[in-house]
Amino acid sequence: MEQKIYAVGGGQMLEAILKASIEGNTSHSANFYVVDISPERVDYLRNTYQIEASTSLNQGKVLEADIVLLGVRPQDNWSDLLKELAAINNQAQYISIIAGVTIRQLQTASLQKDLPIVRVIPNTLTLTGLGYSGVSVNQFVKKELVSDFLTSFGKVTYIPEEQFDVFTGYGIAGPNYIYNFYLALANAGVLNGLSREQANALALENLKGAVAMLEMTGKHPYELLDANNSAGGVGISAQHELDQSDFSGAIQRAVTAAVKRTSELGGEK
């Protein structure tokens, strides 16, 4: 039986989840109902995805929902909203993508001591079907009722909630580090005489190929480096320069800064 999903908040991330779920045939558009305060946004979502959408809460749709997806902003009045939703339907599985709001805060606001709550950090690669979303659940969640929906917009890894800041700074911000490496590598090709088109294509193909080698062989990166670094050759010359640089340290400091900033933002709420 297909699950009925009631989503509150029609922002970019919620749209990405909706799009991936529908296009991946996990959920049919007829099973989505989205509420957003913007009439323009409601019209856009309705016309683009052929779903039901409105600017006001629909008690009947809340009552029949199997999953209630909370996609509002952390600065919005999510507390009163959740209390109202839970009073109508306390049997649904509640999935929250509200940044920085803990399961305990959600549970307290709901006034329902046994409300099933899933907290998710959606990955930013949703449209690719790749990337991991970080997920924590309370003891009332039935994972079998949410797993298909959660995996419809990428892979899922269940983590303790206290690791959310680390997961955000490392995993969710992860594509940023890859984009920067890609730019640096492509620019190096241009610097040494390749056209921009050639440099971009080679950099992208090498990224994809290197990832495939890691997955296919299961070898440690040092083993693969040894295979490319013959004595006195091109590869080991490049490796020597990287070893003398701050390449590894810069990446590690960037991740640490991202994790720290995630914690700071959480403390400001």
TORKOL-4160 file (C-alpha; in steps of 0.2 Angstrom, whole numbers, padded with zeros to 4 digits, m for minus):
269
<pt num="1" X="0000" Y="0000" Z="0000"/>
<pt num="2" X="0007" Y="0017" Z="m0005"/>
<pt num="3" X="0009" Y="0029" Z="0009"/>
<pt num="4" X="0001" Y="0046" Z="0010"/>
<pt num="5" X="0013" Y="0060" Z="0014"/>
<pt num="6" X="0008" Y="0077" Z="0022"/>
<pt num="7" X="0022" Y="0090" Z="0020"/>
<pt num="8" X="0022" Y="0106" Z="0028"/>
<pt num="9" X="0034" Y="0119" Z="0020"/>
<pt num="10" X="0037" Y="0119" Z="0002"/>
<pt num="11" X="0055" Y="0126" Z="0001"/>
<pt num="12" X="0070" Y="0120" Z="m0010"/>
<pt num="13" X="0075" Y="0105" Z="0000"/>
<pt num="14" X="0057" Y="0099" Z="0002"/>
<pt num="15" X="0055" Y="0101" Z="m0016"/>
<pt num="16" X="0070" Y="0091" Z="m0020"/>
<pt num="17" X="0064" Y="0077" Z="m0009"/>
<pt num="18" X="0047" Y="0077" Z="m0017"/>
<pt num="19" X="0055" Y="0077" Z="m0034"/>
<pt num="20" X="0066" Y="0062" Z="m0031"/>
<pt num="21" X="0052" Y="0052" Z="m0022"/>
<pt num="22" X="0040" Y="0055" Z="m0037"/>
<pt num="23" X="0053" Y="0052" Z="m0051"/>
<pt num="24" X="0060" Y="0037" Z="m0042"/>
<pt num="25" X="0042" Y="0030" Z="m0041"/>
<pt num="26" X="0043" Y="0028" Z="m0023"/>
<pt num="27" X="0028" Y="0039" Z="m0020"/>
<pt num="28" X="0015" Y="0044" Z="m0033"/>
<pt num="29" X="0011" Y="0062" Z="m0034"/>
<pt num="30" X="m0007" Y="0059" Z="m0029"/>
<pt num="31" X="m0001" Y="0053" Z="m0012"/>
<pt num="32" X="0007" Y="0070" Z="m0008"/>
<pt num="33" X="m0001" Y="0085" Z="0000"/>
<pt num="34" X="0010" Y="0100" Z="0003"/>
<pt num="35" X="0006" Y="0116" Z="0013"/>
<pt num="36" X="0016" Y="0132" Z="0011"/>
<pt num="37" X="0012" Y="0150" Z="0016"/>
<pt num="38" X="0016" Y="0157" Z="m0001"/>
<pt num="39" X="0002" Y="0156" Z="m0014"/>
<pt num="40" X="0015" Y="0157" Z="m0028"/>
<pt num="41" X="0025" Y="0143" Z="m0021"/>
<pt num="42" X="0009" Y="0132" Z="m0019"/>
<pt num="43" X="0004" Y="0136" Z="m0037"/>
<pt num="44" X="0022" Y="0131" Z="m0043"/>
<pt num="45" X="0022" Y="0115" Z="m0034"/>
<pt num="46" X="0004" Y="0110" Z="m0039"/>
<pt num="47" X="0008" Y="0114" Z="m0057"/>
<pt num="48" X="0025" Y="0106" Z="m0058"/>
<pt num="49" X="0022" Y="0090" Z="m0049"/>
<pt num="50" X="0003" Y="0088" Z="m0051"/>
<pt num="51" X="0001" Y="0086" Z="m0032"/>
<pt num="52" X="m0012" Y="0094" Z="m0020"/>
<pt num="53" X="m0006" Y="0109" Z="m0011"/>
<pt num="54" X="m0013" Y="0124" Z="m0002"/>
<pt num="55" X="m0009" Y="0138" Z="0010"/>
<pt num="56" X="m0018" Y="0132" Z="0025"/>
<pt num="57" X="m0019" Y="0116" Z="0035"/>
<pt num="58" X="m0031" Y="0103" Z="0029"/>
<pt num="59" X="m0036" Y="0092" Z="0044"/>
<pt num="60" X="m0043" Y="0078" Z="0034"/>
<pt num="61" X="m0027" Y="0076" Z="0025"/>
<pt num="62" X="m0017" Y="0077" Z="0041"/>
<pt num="63" X="m0028" Y="0063" Z="0048"/>
<pt num="64" X="m0026" Y="0051" Z="0034"/>
<pt num="65" X="m0007" Y="0054" Z="0032"/>
<pt num="66" X="0005" Y="0040" Z="0035"/>
<pt num="67" X="0020" Y="0052" Z="0036"/>
<pt num="68" X="0020" Y="0070" Z="0041"/>
<pt num="69" X="0035" Y="0079" Z="0034"/>
<pt num="70" X="0041" Y="0094" Z="0043"/>
<pt num="71" X="0050" Y="0106" Z="0031"/>
<pt num="72" X="0048" Y="0123" Z="0039"/>
<pt num="73" X="0062" Y="0134" Z="0043"/>
<pt num="74" X="0070" Y="0134" Z="0061"/>
<pt num="75" X="0065" Y="0152" Z="0064"/>
<pt num="76" X="0046" Y="0148" Z="0060"/>
<pt num="77" X="0034" Y="0144" Z="0073"/>
<pt num="78" X="0037" Y="0125" Z="0071"/>
<pt num="79" X="0032" Y="0122" Z="0089"/>
<pt num="80" X="0014" Y="0127" Z="0088"/>
<pt num="81" X="0012" Y="0119" Z="0071"/>
<pt num="82" X="0019" Y="0102" Z="0077"/>
<pt num="83" X="0007" Y="0103" Z="0092"/>
<pt num="84" X="m0008" Y="0106" Z="0081"/>
<pt num="85" X="m0003" Y="0092" Z="0069"/>
<pt num="86" X="0001" Y="0079" Z="0082"/>
<pt num="87" X="m0016" Y="0083" Z="0091"/>
<pt num="88" X="m0025" Y="0078" Z="0074"/>
<pt num="89" X="m0014" Y="0063" Z="0070"/>
<pt num="90" X="m0002" Y="0055" Z="0083"/>
<pt num="91" X="m0001" Y="0039" Z="0074"/>
<pt num="92" X="0009" Y="0045" Z="0058"/>
<pt num="93" X="0028" Y="0044" Z="0057"/>
<pt num="94" X="0034" Y="0062" Z="0059"/>
<pt num="95" X="0050" Y="0066" Z="0049"/>
<pt num="96" X="0058" Y="0082" Z="0052"/>
<pt num="97" X="0071" Y="0091" Z="0041"/>
<pt num="98" X="0070" Y="0107" Z="0052"/>
<pt num="99" X="0089" Y="0112" Z="0054"/>
<pt num="100" X="0095" Y="0112" Z="0072"/>
<pt num="101" X="0079" Y="0106" Z="0081"/>
<pt num="102" X="0082" Y="0091" Z="0091"/>
<pt num="103" X="0070" Y="0076" Z="0093"/>
<pt num="104" X="0068" Y="0080" Z="0111"/>
<pt num="105" X="0063" Y="0098" Z="0107"/>
<pt num="106" X="0050" Y="0091" Z="0094"/>
<pt num="107" X="0044" Y="0078" Z="0106"/>
<pt num="108" X="0041" Y="0091" Z="0120"/>
<pt num="109" X="0032" Y="0103" Z="0108"/>
<pt num="110" X="0021" Y="0090" Z="0101"/>
<pt num="111" X="0013" Y="0086" Z="0119"/>
<pt num="112" X="0013" Y="0068" Z="0113"/>
<pt num="113" X="0024" Y="0057" Z="0124"/>
<pt num="114" X="0025" Y="0043" Z="0112"/>
<pt num="115" X="0025" Y="0052" Z="0095"/>
<pt num="116" X="0036" Y="0043" Z="0082"/>
<pt num="117" X="0049" Y="0056" Z="0077"/>
<pt num="118" X="0063" Y="0054" Z="0064"/>
<pt num="119" X="0076" Y="0068" Z="0062"/>
<pt num="120" X="0085" Y="0069" Z="0045"/>
<pt num="121" X="0099" Y="0079" Z="0038"/>
<pt num="122" X="0095" Y="0078" Z="0019"/>
<pt num="123" X="0110" Y="0077" Z="0008"/>
<pt num="124" X="0113" Y="0090" Z="m0005"/>
<pt num="125" X="0115" Y="0077" Z="m0019"/>
<pt num="126" X="0097" Y="0073" Z="m0018"/>
<pt num="127" X="0093" Y="0074" Z="m0037"/>
<pt num="128" X="0108" Y="0062" Z="m0041"/>
<pt num="129" X="0101" Y="0048" Z="m0030"/>
<pt num="130" X="0118" Y="0048" Z="m0022"/>
<pt num="131" X="0125" Y="0055" Z="m0005"/>
<pt num="132" X="0120" Y="0050" Z="0012"/>
<pt num="133" X="0107" Y="0058" Z="0023"/>
<pt num="134" X="0110" Y="0057" Z="0042"/>
<pt num="135" X="0095" Y="0050" Z="0052"/>
<pt num="136" X="0091" Y="0048" Z="0070"/>
<pt num="137" X="0075" Y="0041" Z="0077"/>
<pt num="138" X="0066" Y="0040" Z="0094"/>
<pt num="139" X="0060" Y="0023" Z="0101"/>
<pt num="140" X="0043" Y="0025" Z="0094"/>
<pt num="141" X="0048" Y="0025" Z="0076"/>
<pt num="142" X="0044" Y="0010" Z="0065"/>
<pt num="143" X="0059" Y="0010" Z="0053"/>
<pt num="144" X="0050" Y="m0001" Z="0041"/>
<pt num="145" X="0037" Y="0012" Z="0038"/>
<pt num="146" X="0049" Y="0026" Z="0034"/>
<pt num="147" X="0064" Y="0017" Z="0026"/>
<pt num="148" X="0057" Y="0017" Z="0008"/>
<pt num="149" X="0053" Y="0035" Z="0008"/>
<pt num="150" X="0070" Y="0040" Z="0016"/>
<pt num="151" X="0080" Y="0030" Z="0003"/>
<pt num="152" X="0070" Y="0038" Z="m0011"/>
<pt num="153" X="0081" Y="0053" Z="m0010"/>
<pt num="154" X="0098" Y="0045" Z="m0008"/>
<pt num="155" X="0107" Y="0033" Z="0004"/>
<pt num="156" X="0103" Y="0033" Z="0023"/>
<pt num="157" X="0115" Y="0031" Z="0038"/>
<pt num="158" X="0108" Y="0030" Z="0055"/>
<pt num="159" X="0118" Y="0040" Z="0068"/>
<pt num="160" X="0117" Y="0045" Z="0086"/>
<pt num="161" X="0109" Y="0062" Z="0087"/>
<pt num="162" X="0125" Y="0069" Z="0095"/>
<pt num="163" X="0134" Y="0066" Z="0079"/>
<pt num="164" X="0123" Y="0078" Z="0069"/>
<pt num="165" X="0135" Y="0092" Z="0069"/>
<pt num="166" X="0150" Y="0082" Z="0063"/>
<pt num="167" X="0139" Y="0073" Z="0050"/>
<pt num="168" X="0133" Y="0090" Z="0044"/>
<pt num="169" X="0151" Y="0098" Z="0043"/>
<pt num="170" X="0159" Y="0083" Z="0035"/>
<pt num="171" X="0145" Y="0073" Z="0026"/>
<pt num="172" X="0133" Y="0086" Z="0020"/>
<pt num="173" X="0146" Y="0099" Z="0016"/>
<pt num="174" X="0156" Y="0086" Z="0008"/>
<pt num="175" X="0152" Y="0090" Z="m0010"/>
<pt num="176" X="0160" Y="0108" Z="m0007"/>
<pt num="177" X="0177" Y="0100" Z="m0004"/>
<pt num="178" X="0175" Y="0090" Z="m0020"/>
<pt num="179" X="0170" Y="0105" Z="m0030"/>
<pt num="180" X="0185" Y="0114" Z="m0024"/>
<pt num="181" X="0197" Y="0100" Z="m0029"/>
<pt num="182" X="0189" Y="0098" Z="m0046"/>
<pt num="183" X="0191" Y="0117" Z="m0049"/>
<pt num="184" X="0209" Y="0117" Z="m0043"/>
<pt num="185" X="0213" Y="0102" Z="m0054"/>
<pt num="186" X="0204" Y="0109" Z="m0070"/>
<pt num="187" X="0213" Y="0126" Z="m0067"/>
<pt num="188" X="0230" Y="0117" Z="m0066"/>
<pt num="189" X="0226" Y="0109" Z="m0083"/>
<pt num="190" X="0222" Y="0126" Z="m0091"/>
<pt num="191" X="0238" Y="0134" Z="m0082"/>
<pt num="192" X="0248" Y="0121" Z="m0091"/>
<pt num="193" X="0241" Y="0124" Z="m0109"/>
<pt num="194" X="0225" Y="0113" Z="m0110"/>
<pt num="195" X="0209" Y="0122" Z="m0116"/>
<pt num="196" X="0195" Y="0125" Z="m0102"/>
<pt num="197" X="0184" Y="0112" Z="m0111"/>
<pt num="198" X="0198" Y="0099" Z="m0111"/>
<pt num="199" X="0204" Y="0102" Z="m0093"/>
<pt num="200" X="0186" Y="0101" Z="m0086"/>
<pt num="201" X="0182" Y="0085" Z="m0096"/>
<pt num="202" X="0199" Y="0077" Z="m0090"/>
<pt num="203" X="0197" Y="0082" Z="m0072"/>
<pt num="204" X="0179" Y="0076" Z="m0071"/>
<pt num="205" X="0183" Y="0059" Z="m0079"/>
<pt num="206" X="0198" Y="0056" Z="m0068"/>
<pt num="207" X="0187" Y="0060" Z="m0053"/>
<pt num="208" X="0174" Y="0047" Z="m0059"/>
<pt num="209" X="0187" Y="0034" Z="m0063"/>
<pt num="210" X="0196" Y="0036" Z="m0047"/>
<pt num="211" X="0180" Y="0034" Z="m0037"/>
<pt num="212" X="0176" Y="0018" Z="m0047"/>
<pt num="213" X="0193" Y="0011" Z="m0044"/>
<pt num="214" X="0191" Y="0013" Z="m0025"/>
<pt num="215" X="0174" Y="0005" Z="m0026"/>
<pt num="216" X="0178" Y="m0009" Z="m0038"/>
<pt num="217" X="0195" Y="m0014" Z="m0031"/>
<pt num="218" X="0192" Y="m0011" Z="m0012"/>
<pt num="219" X="0210" Y="m0006" Z="m0011"/>
<pt num="220" X="0217" Y="0007" Z="0001"/>
<pt num="221" X="0221" Y="0023" Z="m0008"/>
<pt num="222" X="0240" Y="0020" Z="m0004"/>
<pt num="223" X="0239" Y="0004" Z="m0014"/>
<pt num="224" X="0232" Y="0013" Z="m0029"/>
<pt num="225" X="0244" Y="0027" Z="m0027"/>
<pt num="226" X="0259" Y="0015" Z="m0027"/>
<pt num="227" X="0252" Y="0007" Z="m0044"/>
<pt num="228" X="0253" Y="0024" Z="m0052"/>
<pt num="229" X="0269" Y="0030" Z="m0044"/>
<pt num="230" X="0284" Y="0021" Z="m0053"/>
<pt num="231" X="0301" Y="0024" Z="m0047"/>
<pt num="232" X="0307" Y="0042" Z="m0053"/>
<pt num="233" X="0292" Y="0044" Z="m0063"/>
<pt num="234" X="0278" Y="0057" Z="m0066"/>
<pt num="235" X="0266" Y="0051" Z="m0052"/>
<pt num="236" X="0279" Y="0051" Z="m0039"/>
<pt num="237" X="0285" Y="0068" Z="m0044"/>
<pt num="238" X="0268" Y="0075" Z="m0042"/>
<pt num="239" X="0266" Y="0065" Z="m0025"/>
<pt num="240" X="0282" Y="0073" Z="m0019"/>
<pt num="241" X="0274" Y="0091" Z="m0021"/>
<pt num="242" X="0258" Y="0086" Z="m0013"/>
<pt num="243" X="0267" Y="0078" Z="0002"/>
<pt num="244" X="0276" Y="0095" Z="0004"/>
<pt num="245" X="0261" Y="0105" Z="0003"/>
<pt num="246" X="0247" Y="0109" Z="0015"/>
<pt num="247" X="0234" Y="0100" Z="0005"/>
<pt num="248" X="0229" Y="0087" Z="0018"/>
<pt num="249" X="0229" Y="0099" Z="0032"/>
<pt num="250" X="0219" Y="0112" Z="0023"/>
<pt num="251" X="0205" Y="0099" Z="0019"/>
<pt num="252" X="0205" Y="0094" Z="0038"/>
<pt num="253" X="0204" Y="0112" Z="0044"/>
<pt num="254" X="0190" Y="0115" Z="0032"/>
<pt num="255" X="0180" Y="0101" Z="0039"/>
<pt num="256" X="0184" Y="0105" Z="0057"/>
<pt num="257" X="0178" Y="0123" Z="0053"/>
<pt num="258" X="0162" Y="0117" Z="0045"/>
<pt num="259" X="0158" Y="0106" Z="0060"/>
<pt num="260" X="0162" Y="0120" Z="0072"/>
<pt num="261" X="0151" Y="0132" Z="0063"/>
<pt num="262" X="0137" Y="0120" Z="0063"/>
<pt num="263" X="0138" Y="0119" Z="0082"/>
<pt num="264" X="0138" Y="0138" Z="0083"/>
<pt num="265" X="0123" Y="0139" Z="0073"/>
<pt num="266" X="0114" Y="0126" Z="0083"/>
<pt num="267" X="0118" Y="0136" Z="0099"/>
<pt num="268" X="0111" Y="0152" Z="0092"/>
<pt num="269" X="0094" Y="0145" Z="0090"/>
